[in-house]
Amino acid sequence: MHIGTTLTNYIIETQRGIQGATGEFTGLLNDIATACKKISALVDKGDLVGVLGSAGSENVQGETQKKLDVITNEVFIEALSHNGHVAGLASEEMDEILELPKDAPRGHYLVLFDPLDGSSNIDVNVSVGTIFSILKAPEGVQDPKTEDFLQPGTTQVAAGYCLYGPSTMMVLTTGQGVNMFTLDKDFGEFLLTKEKVHIPEDTQEFAINMSNMRFWEAPIKRYVDECLAGKEGALGKDYNMRWVASMVAEVHRILSRGGIFMYPLDSKTTAKGQEGKLRLMYEANPMSYIVEQAGGASTTGRQRIMDLPPKDIHQRVPVVLGAKNDVERVTRYHNEG
C-alpha cells in the first residue's frame, strides 16, 4: 500500500483474500468515514452554525451533554441505521442499544461508538474525536439484544477513531496493524498518510490528571513519583507530563511519538460505586485494540483490558495504556500489592 491511497481502496486491498471478507465490511467503514466527514465539518464551523454550548440535557452517565454530543450522535445513527451493513448500534450517548427501524435492511455487524469524545473541550477549541468499535453480530441474529453486544475486546473486527484537530485524521485497525488517514477536504477523501504505526516500548512522557493524586492507589502514586524524580530517581530519566482531557487526543499523541496514558482506579470513583472512569465498550476496548496493534499494551492496571468479560453496555474501567514496558511496570506494581 502506498502513501496517498484512499481509505476505500485501502480497505478493499487489505480485505482481499481474507476468508469470508465481503463488500459489506468495506461499505460499513465507508459509511463511518462519511459520518466522520460530516462531524468534521460541524466541528470546523462551530459557533458559525450554533453547535457549541450545552444542550441542556444529560446522558446515561449523568454528564451534561453538549449540543454537538446530541448532533453527532444523530449523524452516526443516520449514516448507519439504514445502510444494510449493521444489525444494531450502541452509543455512549444512549441509555439502551438502538433497535433498527423495522423496514431497515439488516447486516452482519454491530457498531458501538462514542460520537464526540472529549466534548467538554469543544467550547475552548481543543481537539476532540469520534471512537468506534465493530463486532460481528451472532450468527442469524437480525434484531440483537444488549447481551449480543457484550463481547470481550478480543472479538473486535475493527476499531478506530477520528481526530478533529488542525487536520482531520482517521486512525484504523482491522487487525493488521494501525494506519493513519488524513482528510483532504478539497478532494473529499481520507488518504493514507502514515502506515504500520509503532509505539516505542519505552517512554519519557506520561499523561494523567494530577489533580486526582490524593485519590490514587499506591501503585499509581509510586510510578508517577518515579517519573517526577527524573534522572535521580529509580527510572533514571526525566519525564514530561501532558494532559488534554480528550482520550482521542491522548492516544493520538502516543501513537505519534510514544508515551503512557493513565486514568486509573481511585477512591473518588469507587466512592461513587464505579469501577473506573472510561467506558469499556466505547473507549477502552477500541483504544486498547488500536494500541496493541501498534505494539503497545493496555491494562486496567491489573489485567489486560481486552480480556475483560463485559457486564454492562455502559461499564466503566480503569485504563493504563501506551508504551509496553511502562504499562507493564505499572501493572506489575499493582500485582505486587
N, C-alpha and C positions, 0 to 999 in steps of 0.2 A: 504494500500500500504506500502511496507517495503523498507527501505533504500537498495539501490543496484538494484532496479527494473530498467529494461531498459526503455528508453523513449518510445519505441514502445509498450511494454506491459502496461506501464502507460496509454498511450492514449487509448488503447483498453479497459482497465478496466474502465477508467473514462467515456468513451462514452457508455459503456454497459448499456442498459436500458433507455437511453435518446431517447425520441421520435424523429424519423427522422434521427437518427445518422446512418452514413454509413461508409463503409471502405474507401470511397473517402477522408474523412477528415483525417483519420489515414495515408493514403498514402501521402496526401499533406504535413503533418507535417514531415513525414519521408523524403520526398524529400527536404524540407527546412533544416532538420538536415544534410542530405548528402551534400548540398551546403555549410553549415557552416563548416563541416569537411574539405572540400577542401580548404576553405578560411583559416582555422586554419593552415593547412599545408603550405600554401603560406606565411602567416604571420610569421610562425616559421622559414622558410628558409630565408626570407628577401633578403639581398644582395647576398646570395649564389646563388639565381636564378634570380637576377637582377630585382626585382619587386619594389624596393624603388625609391624614387625621383619623380620629376614632369613628367606628361605625355605630357606637352606642349599644353594643351587644357583647356577649361573652361566648367563648367556645366551650366545648365539653370539659376542658381543663379549668374553667373558671377564669380564663385570661381575657382581658379586654381585646376585642377584635378591632383591627384597623380596617378602614374601608377596603383597602387592597386585599386583605385576607379574604373578605367575602367575595370580592370581584374575581380574584384569581381562582378561587375555588370553583366558581361558576364557569370560568373559562375552561378549566380542566374537564369538568363534567360535560360541558357542551362538546368538547373535542373528542371525548372518548365514549360517551354513553350510547351513541348510535352508529359507531363505526364497524360493528360486526366482528371486532377483534377481542373484545373482553366479555367475560361472564359476569363480572362485578367490580365495583370500585369502593375504595375506602379512603377517607380523608381525615387528616388530623383535625380539620375544622368541623367535622360532622359527628354527632353523637353515635350514630349507627352506620353500618355499611349502607351503600346506596344500592337499592334494588333497581335494576334497569326497567325502563318502560316495557309493558307487555308486548308492544309491537316492535321493539328494538331487536335487531338480529344479534345472536349470541356468538361469542368466540371462545377461545380456549385459555384465556389468561385472566389473572386477577391483578389489578394495579392498586397499590397503596401510595399515597402522595401527601407531602406537606407543600401546599401550593405557594406559600411565601414564608420560608424560614427566615428568622431574624427580622420580622416585620416591625419590631419596635425601633429599628434603625431607619426605617423608610423616611420618617419625617425630618431626619437630620442628614439625609442624602448619603448614607453609608451603605455599602454593598449588602444586598440580600440575595435570596436564591430560592429555587424550587428543588425539592428532593423527591425521587420516585423509586419504587421497588416493584419488580414484576415477578409474579409467581405463576405457576401452572395451576389452572383450576383442576380439581379432582375429576378423573375420567367420568364423562357422562353427565356432569353437573352443569346445568344451564342457569339455575337460579340459586347461587351459592348462599350459604348461611355464614354467620360470623365465624363459626368454628372452621370453616373451609379456608379462611384467611390465616388462621393461627398455625402457620408453618414456621419451623426454625429458619434462620437466615441462610443456612447451608442449602436450602432448596431454591433460593432465588435464581431465576433465569437470567435476569439482568438488573442492574441498578445504575442510577446516575443522578446527576444534579445539573442545574443550570444556574450559573452565577451571573447576576445582573450588576456589573461594575463599570469601570471605564470602558470595557468591552463586554459583550455578552458571550459567555462560553458554556458549552455543553461538555460535561465530563461523563464518560460512559464506560461501563464494563459489561461484557456478555460472557465473562468467564475466561477470556483470552487476553488478559492484561487490561490496562487502562489507557484510554486515548482521549485527547482534548480537541474540541472543535470550536472554532470562533465564528460567530455570526457575521457574515459580510452583508451589511444592511443594504448595500447597493445591489448586490446580487440576490439577496433574499434567501441565502443558504448557509447552513453550518458547514464550514470547511475544516478539514483535518489540519491542525497546526502543531500538534505535539503527540507523538506516538510512544507506546511502551513506557509510560511514566514509571519512574522508580523512586521510592523513598529511601534515602540513605539510612543505614541501620543504626547509626549514632547521630546525636544532635547536640546543639548548643542553644536551643531555643524552646521555651515551653510556654504554653497558654493555659491560664487558669484564672478564675475570678478570685483575686486575692482578698476581696472584701469578706469572703466566707471563711477565712483562715481559722477563726475561732470555733467554727463548727466542724472542722475536718477531723477525720480519723488519724491516728498516729502515723500510719504508713505514708499517707499523702504528705503530712507535715514533714516527715523525715526526708522524703525525696525533694520537696521544694526547698527545705533548709539547705540541703546539699547543693542544689542549683545556686542558691543565693550565696553560698560560701565561696563559690568560684574556684580559682586555681588553688587556693589554700585549703579547700575542702576535700572531702572523700572522693569526689568525681574528678578533681584535678583540672578543671577547665572553667572558664567564665561562661555564663549563660545570659541570653537576652530573654525578656518576657514580652509577650504580646497578648492582647485580649480584644476581640472585635465584638463579641456577643452575638455573632451570627455563625452557626455551625458550618454553613456552606463556605463562608469566607475563611474560617479557621482551617477547614480541611483542605481548601484550595491552596492556601499558603504552604501547608505541609507537603502536598503533592508537588508543589513548585520548587520548594527549597529545603524541605525537611522540617522536623520538629515533633513535638508531642502536645496533644490537646487533652485536657482533663476536665471532666465535670463529674467529680466523684460523689460517692455516698457521703452524706454528712448528717449531723444531728438536727439540722434545720429541716431537712426533707423527711427524715424518719419521724420527727415530731408531728408532721402532717399526715403520717401513715403512708408515706410514699417510699418506694424503693430506689428512687433516683429522680433526676430532673428530665432527662431526654427520653423521647418516646422510642420504644424498641422497634415498632413496626414501620414507623415513618421516618426515623432519623438514624437510630443506632445500627439497625440491620443493613440498610442500603449503604451507609457510610463505611461500615465495617467491611462489607464486600469489596467496595472500591479500594479501601486502604490495604486490605490483604492482597488483592490482585496487583497492587503496586509494590508489594514486598514488605509492607508494614505489618503491624499487629494491632488487634483491638480486643480489649477485655473490659470486664466490669471492675477491674482491679483484683478480681479473684478468679474469674473464669472467662473463656472465650465467649464473646457476645453471640456469635452466630450459632453456637451450640445450645443456646437457651431455648427451652420449650415455651412458647408464648402462652400466657394465661389469660390475657385480655387484649382486645384490639387497641386500647389506649394505655397499655402497660408502660411504666417508666423504668429506666435502668440507669445505673451509673455508667460512665463512659471514660475509658482511658485508651487513646489510640494515637498511632503515628509511628515514629522510629522504633523498629523492632526491639533493639537492645534496651532502650529506655522504658518501653512499655513492659518488657519482661522484668526489668528491675523493680518497677512499681508493683507489678503483680507478685513478684517474689516477696517483697516487703509485707504485703497483705497476708500472704500464705505462711509467712514465718510467725505471724501472730503478733 
